């Protein structure tokens, strides 16, 4: 079933064009072009490149789940050609590099002791986080397109066949597995599992979010966030292909051709939903939720109610990454490696930098006030933003806003 997802990579990137371009005159048909970048006349952030490195990769423009992870004072990265490496967070100094000789497609998941990555042919590899030495390899019989999550006793893996698996942290033997029914037609990609407390949470290609016990894989709750609708299989696509965001007692999520939503961590109760399409992840701060839509818009929603605060559509069709919050800014990267910095309060473009020339598919990472970006060519870039001009003058502590009333539940399962 998941093999059909390979045929949808192009459809995912130009879905709007497929529905809009129906002229009988082929010369008049026009695929949506990425928005042209406009010079920022009065930037309000000065962006400094701190360091750069590479883990290799490149090749075919596949949508892989290779991202960055930080633990302690180290940054971990994996490249498509099989290299896994650790760098000093502050300086970028290489600490170790392991050549796995695997075609890596999902990573990196980390704990204080273990780094886990997955391959296109269904192998999970665990490395010693301090030395890069191989600990074990395990076969999961399914392509891995997202980072495994590493818990105290298990490595949790999502595979393209709709299964969520737990592998023993010591030897990689399967402890349990659970699954969701997957539609015949899906996007290429799977959501990375997220571990919080004693549960693992993951979105699925049927628009549902599932929380299971780490101990035995038993269902804690199962929430239908984005029910499918439409007459054709393409219209009914409603994948949740990116990791949920857990913040306090709340879970935030967005799906393709579906909804953005906030759920209760303990029960999966849906507190609010908003019609919105995204195949990227989401980010939250104390007051807002940020979503990169499938059209290339950046949207800010009220965290407690889902009400729209602002929307910036200046980067349409630039295949934006998931957003990341760093200081007073929310940041996204695009298909040409540009990194765009927006004012969190207003949504105004504040500055722009570049992390190499390759597409950035996966979410930038923020650690200790520094932004880290891995592009699809395997280039790692660390950068830091400093407010300038009027924005710098405004960067003073402000009184906390009055708390919004808690929303009423919107229903759920």
C-alpha positions, -999 to +999 in steps of 0.1 A: +000+000+000+027+024+010+044+019-023+018+041-038+031+070-017+062+072-040+039+083-068+025+111-047+056+130-039+051+153-069+014+155-062+020+166-026+042+194-037+018+208-063-016+196-052-032+230-057-019+231-092-035+198-100-069+211-091-065+246-105-048+240-139-076+225-160-074+246-192-078+227-224-050+248-238-018+231-226+001+263-232-021+281-207-016+255-180+007+268-153+021+250-123+022+272-092+056+288-091+074+293-058+070+329-047+099+352-056+118+365-026+115+402-021+144+422-005+138+430+031+141+468+033+143+472+070+153+440+087+148+438+125+172+409+132+209+405+125+216+368+117+251+355+123+264+321+111+280+305+141+294+273+124+288+249+096+295+212+090+283+183+068+271+147+072+269+141+034+239+129+014+222+146-015+212+126-045+176+121-054+151+147-041+133+123-018+113+134+012+133+118+040+129+121+077+165+131+085+166+158+111+188+170+140+187+162+177+204+176+207+213+161+240+234+178+266+262+198+249+260+177+217+242+179+183+236+148+164+229+145+126+226+118+100+231+118+062+214+099+035+246+081+025+249+065+060+271+089+080+260+096+116+279+123+135+281+142+167+292+178+170+298+202+199+267+224+201+287+257+206+317+253+184+306+227+158+338+207+166+333+171+153+333+146+182+328+114+163+315+101+129+302+066+121+298+053+086+269+029+088+269+020+051+231+022+052+208+043+031+194+063+060+159+078+058+149+084+094+169+100+122+182+111+146+166+100+179+187+104+210+190+099+247+220+105+270+234+071+260+219+060+226+216+075+191+190+057+169+185+060+131+165+041+105+171+030+069+151+029+037+152-009+038+138-012+073+169-015+095+172+003+129+207+010+141+216+020+177+249+037+184+267+047+216+260+084+220+294+091+235+316+072+210+295+064+179+302+027+184+275+004+170+254-012+198+230-033+177+210-035+144+174-047+141+151-054+111+116-039+113+104-050+078+092-015+068+107+017+055+116+042+082+109+078+072+111+095+106+133+097+136+130+069+161+122+080+197+145+068+225+130+060+259+147+046+290+140+010+281+130+010+244+134+026+210+101+035+194+098+033+156+071+043+131+072+024+098+054+031+065+031+001+070+012+018+098+030+001+126+044+015+158+071-007+173+091-009+205+126-023+204+145-033+235+171-006+242+198-032+250+196-056+221+170-043+196+146-072+200+109-063+194+090-058+227+056-050+211+039-035+181+006-018+174-009-005+141-035+017+125-053+009+092-036+028+064-055+041+033-045+028-001-034+063-011-011+083+011+016+110+011+052+100+013+063+103+049+054+092+084+051+110+117+079+106+142+068+092+175+070+114+206+077+101+241+063+119+271+060+105+306+051+068+302+034+070+267+044+073+231+023+094+208+022+094+170+000+106+141-010+083+113-020+084+077-057+079+085-059+113+103-058+098+138-034+104+167-026+074+189-012+073+224+001+040+237+017+027+269+055+024+267+053-007+289+032-029+266+019-009+236-017-009+250-039+020+237-041+049+261-063+069+238-071+072+201-082+105+187-097+110+152-083+145+145-088+148+107-116+126+093-113+122+055-138+138+031-142+142-006-152+121-036-118+110-048-089+092-031-068+123-037-093+145-020-096+121+009-059+123+017-057+133+054-023+122+066-007+133+098+029+131+086+048+151+112+054+148+149+029+161+174+041+188+198+036+182+235+036+212+258+025+209+294-008+190+295-016+196+258-008+180+225-008+200+193-011+186+158-019+194+122-027+172+092-027+174+054-061+184+040-074+182+075-072+202+107-050+218+133-060+207+168-052+208+205-058+177+225-056+168+262-025+148+270-042+126+295-073+116+275-069+127+239-100+149+243-101+174+214-103+209+228-105+227+196-099+222+158-094+245+129-096+236+092-060+238+079-037+217+057-001+209+066+022+180+060+049+196+082+051+198+120+039+225+144+055+246+170+041+264+201+051+290+226+033+302+257+006+319+238+005+307+202+007+277+179+026+281+145+019+260+114+034+259+079+006+252+056+008+230+025+004+261+004+035+277+019+017+301+044+029+306+079+000+308+103-002+318+140-031+305+161-041+313+196-028+283+217-059+281+239-087+287+214-073+281+179-083+316+168-061+329+140-037+357+151-019+363+118-011+347+085+019+355+062+015+343+026+047+358+011+064+324+008+037+305-011+047+273-028+082+275-014+077+241+004+083+254+039+097+234+067+080+231+101+084+263+121+108+267+150+107+294+177+139+311+187+137+342+209+112+367+196+111+350+162+094+321+145+116+306+117+110+284+087+133+272+059+125+265+023+132+246-009+163+267-018+178+266+017+167+301+027+159+305+064+132+331+070+127+349+104+093+363+113+082+385+142+062+362+165+038+390+175+029+404+141+040+379+115+061+405+097+092+393+079+122+403+101+152+388+083+166+361+060+197+339+059+207+308+040+218+273+051+234+262+019+216+258-014+198+225-007+161+221+002+153+220+039+127+193+044+128+188+082+123+212+110+151+234+122+162+227+158+166+253+186+190+247+215+203+273+240+191+302+218+208+289+187+191+277+155+204+246+138+194+236+102+201+205+083+194+206+045+188+177+022+224+179+010+236+170+045+249+205+053+245+215+090+244+252+098+242+269+132+230+305+133+219+331+159+197+361+156+201+394+174+174+421+173+184+454+157+169+488+151+134+494+166+130+458+174+160+459+197+146+488+215+114+469+221+131+439+234+123+447+270+105+426+296+067+431+293+039+424+317+024+389+313-009+390+294-041+380+312-048+343+309-075+333+284-104+312+296-101+275+289-120+264+258-148+240+259-141+205+244-148+202+207-155+165+209-131+137+203-124+100+208 
